[in-house]
Amino acid sequence: MRSVFIVILILSSSTSWAASFNCGKKLSPIEKLICGNAELSQLDNTLSVAYKRALVEMSINGQDALIIDEK
C-alpha cells in the first residue's frame, strides 16, 4: 500500500516544467524566479517529491519533527 502511495505522489508531481506550487497564483519574488526558470522549477519539483516520500516513510512522530524542523 505504501509503495502505491509513493508512485501516485511521484506521478502526480512529475511534469517537464512544473514547480511544486501553482505558478498561476500571486507569487513571491522567489516563487516567480522558480516559475520563470525551467531548471529551478524542476529542482523544486524534485525536492517536493523527495519531501513527500520522506513523510510517507517516517512514523507519525518523525513526520511532526520533520515538519517542525522545516519551519
MARBA-3410 file (N, C-alpha, C, O; in Angstrom, 1 decimal):
71
0.8,-1.2,0.0,0.0,0.0,0.0,0.9,1.3,0.0,0.6,2.2,-0.7 ~ 1.9,1.2,0.8,2.8,2.4,0.9,3.5,2.7,-0.4,3.6,3.9,-0.8 ~ 3.9,1.6,-1.1,4.6,1.9,-2.4,3.6,2.4,-3.5,4.0,3.2,-4.3 ~ 2.3,2.0,-3.4,1.3,2.6,-4.3,1.2,4.1,-4.1,1.1,4.9,-5.0 ~ 1.2,4.5,-2.8,1.0,5.9,-2.5,2.2,6.7,-3.0,2.1,7.8,-3.5
3.4,6.1,-2.8,4.7,6.8,-3.3,4.6,7.0,-4.8,4.9,8.0,-5.4 ~ 4.2,6.0,-5.5,4.1,6.0,-7.0,3.1,7.1,-7.4,3.3,7.9,-8.3 ~ 2.0,7.2,-6.7,1.0,8.2,-7.0,1.5,9.6,-6.8,1.3,10.5,-7.6 ~ 2.3,9.8,-5.7,2.9,11.1,-5.4,3.9,11.4,-6.5,3.9,12.6,-7.0 ~ 4.7,10.5,-6.9,5.7,10.8,-8.0,5.0,11.1,-9.3,5.4,12.1,-9.9
4.1,10.3,-9.7,3.4,10.6,-10.9,2.6,11.9,-10.9,2.6,12.6,-12.0 ~ 2.0,12.2,-9.8,1.2,13.5,-9.8,2.1,14.7,-9.7,1.6,15.8,-10.0 ~ 3.4,14.5,-9.3,4.2,15.7,-9.2,5.2,15.8,-10.3,5.9,16.9,-10.4 ~ 5.3,14.9,-11.2,6.4,14.9,-12.2,5.8,15.4,-13.6,5.1,14.7,-14.2 ~ 6.2,16.6,-13.9,5.9,17.1,-15.3,7.2,17.7,-15.7,8.1,17.9,-14.9
7.3,18.1,-17.0,8.6,18.5,-17.5,9.0,19.9,-17.0,10.2,20.1,-16.8 ~ 8.0,20.8,-16.7,8.4,22.1,-16.2,7.3,22.6,-15.3,6.4,23.4,-15.7 ~ 7.3,22.1,-14.1,6.3,22.4,-13.1,6.8,22.5,-11.7,7.4,21.5,-11.2 ~ 6.7,23.7,-11.1,7.1,23.8,-9.7,6.2,23.0,-8.8,5.1,22.6,-9.3 ~ 6.5,22.9,-7.6,5.7,22.2,-6.6,4.5,23.0,-6.2,3.7,22.5,-5.4
4.3,24.2,-6.7,3.2,25.1,-6.3,2.6,25.6,-7.6,3.2,25.5,-8.7 ~ 1.5,26.3,-7.4,0.7,26.8,-8.6,1.4,28.1,-9.0,1.3,29.1,-8.3 ~ 2.0,28.1,-10.2,2.6,29.3,-10.7,1.6,30.3,-11.3,2.0,31.4,-11.7 ~ 0.3,30.0,-11.3,-0.7,30.9,-11.7,-1.3,31.8,-10.7,-2.0,32.7,-11.0 ~ -0.9,31.6,-9.4,-1.4,32.4,-8.3,-0.4,33.6,-8.1,0.6,33.7,-8.7
-0.8,34.5,-7.2,0.0,35.6,-6.8,1.3,35.0,-6.2,1.2,34.2,-5.2 ~ 2.5,35.4,-6.6,3.7,34.8,-6.2,4.6,35.7,-5.5,4.6,36.9,-5.8 ~ 5.4,35.2,-4.7,6.5,36.0,-4.0,7.6,36.1,-5.1,7.6,35.4,-6.1 ~ 8.6,37.0,-4.9,9.7,37.1,-5.8,10.5,35.8,-6.0,10.9,35.5,-7.1 ~ 10.7,35.0,-5.0,11.4,33.7,-5.1,10.5,32.8,-5.9,11.1,32.1,-6.8
9.2,32.7,-5.7,8.4,31.8,-6.5,8.4,32.2,-7.9,8.4,31.3,-8.8 ~ 8.4,33.5,-8.2,8.4,34.0,-9.6,9.7,33.5,-10.3,9.7,33.1,-11.4 ~ 10.8,33.6,-9.5,12.1,33.1,-10.0,12.1,31.6,-10.4,12.5,31.2,-11.4 ~ 11.5,30.8,-9.5,11.4,29.4,-9.7,10.5,29.1,-10.9,10.8,28.3,-11.8 ~ 9.3,29.8,-11.0,8.4,29.5,-12.1,9.0,30.0,-13.4,8.6,29.5,-14.5
9.8,31.0,-13.4,10.4,31.5,-14.7,11.6,30.8,-15.2,12.2,31.2,-16.2 ~ 12.1,29.8,-14.4,13.3,29.1,-14.8,13.1,27.6,-14.8,12.7,27.0,-13.8 ~ 13.2,27.0,-16.0,12.9,25.6,-16.1,13.8,24.7,-15.2,13.2,23.8,-14.6 ~ 15.0,25.0,-15.0,15.9,24.2,-14.2,15.5,24.3,-12.7,15.4,23.3,-12.0 ~ 15.3,25.6,-12.2,14.8,25.8,-10.8,13.5,25.1,-10.6,13.2,24.5,-9.5
12.6,25.2,-11.6,11.3,24.6,-11.4,11.4,23.1,-11.3,10.7,22.5,-10.4 ~ 12.2,22.5,-12.1,12.4,21.0,-12.0,13.0,20.6,-10.6,12.6,19.6,-10.0 ~ 14.0,21.4,-10.2,14.7,21.1,-8.9,13.7,21.3,-7.8,13.7,20.5,-6.8 ~ 12.8,22.3,-7.8,11.8,22.5,-6.8,10.8,21.3,-6.8,10.5,20.8,-5.7 ~ 10.5,20.8,-7.9,9.6,19.7,-8.0,10.2,18.4,-7.5,9.6,17.6,-6.8
11.5,18.2,-7.8,12.3,17.0,-7.3,12.3,17.1,-5.8,12.2,16.0,-5.1 ~ 12.6,18.2,-5.2,12.7,18.4,-3.8,11.3,18.1,-3.1,11.3,17.4,-2.1 ~ 10.3,18.6,-3.8,8.9,18.3,-3.2,8.6,16.8,-3.2,8.0,16.3,-2.2 ~ 9.0,16.1,-4.3,8.7,14.6,-4.3,9.5,13.9,-3.2,9.0,13.0,-2.6 ~ 10.8,14.3,-3.1,11.6,13.7,-2.0,11.1,14.0,-0.6,11.1,13.1,0.2
10.6,15.2,-0.4,10.0,15.5,0.9,8.7,14.7,1.2,8.6,14.2,2.3 ~ 7.9,14.6,0.2,6.6,13.8,0.3,7.0,12.3,0.6,6.4,11.7,1.4 ~ 8.0,11.8,-0.1,8.4,10.4,0.1,9.0,10.2,1.5,8.7,9.2,2.1 ~ 9.7,11.2,2.0,10.3,11.1,3.4,9.1,11.1,4.4,9.2,10.3,5.3 ~ 8.1,11.9,4.2,7.0,11.9,5.1,6.3,10.5,5.1,5.8,10.1,6.1
6.1,9.9,3.9,5.5,8.6,3.8,6.3,7.6,4.6,5.7,6.7,5.2 ~ 7.6,7.6,4.5,8.5,6.7,5.1,8.6,6.8,6.6,9.0,5.9,7.3 ~ 8.3,8.0,7.1,8.5,8.2,8.6,7.3,7.8,9.4,6.2,7.7,8.9 ~ 7.6,7.6,10.7,6.5,7.4,11.6,5.7,8.7,11.8,6.2,9.8,11.4 ~ 4.6,8.7,12.5,3.9,9.9,12.8,4.7,10.9,13.6,4.7,12.1,13.2
5.4,10.4,14.6,6.3,11.3,15.4,7.4,11.9,14.5,7.7,13.1,14.7 ~ 8.0,11.1,13.7,9.0,11.6,12.8,8.5,12.7,11.8,9.2,13.6,11.5 ~ 7.3,12.5,11.3,6.7,13.5,10.4,6.5,14.8,11.1,6.8,15.9,10.6 ~ 6.0,14.8,12.3,5.8,16.0,13.1,7.2,16.7,13.3,7.3,17.9,13.1 ~ 8.2,16.0,13.6,9.5,16.5,13.8,10.1,17.2,12.5,10.7,18.2,12.5
9.9,16.5,11.4,10.3,17.0,10.1,9.6,18.3,9.7,10.2,19.2,9.3 ~ 8.3,18.3,10.0,7.5,19.5,9.6,7.9,20.7,10.5,8.0,21.8,10.1 ~ 8.2,20.4,11.8,8.6,21.5,12.7,10.0,21.9,12.3,10.2,23.2,12.4 ~ 10.9,21.0,12.0,12.2,21.4,11.6,12.2,22.3,10.3,13.0,23.2,10.2 ~ 11.3,22.0,9.4,11.2,22.8,8.2,10.9,24.2,8.4,11.3,25.1,7.7
10.1,24.5,9.4,9.7,25.9,9.7,10.8,26.6,10.4,10.7,27.8,10.7
END
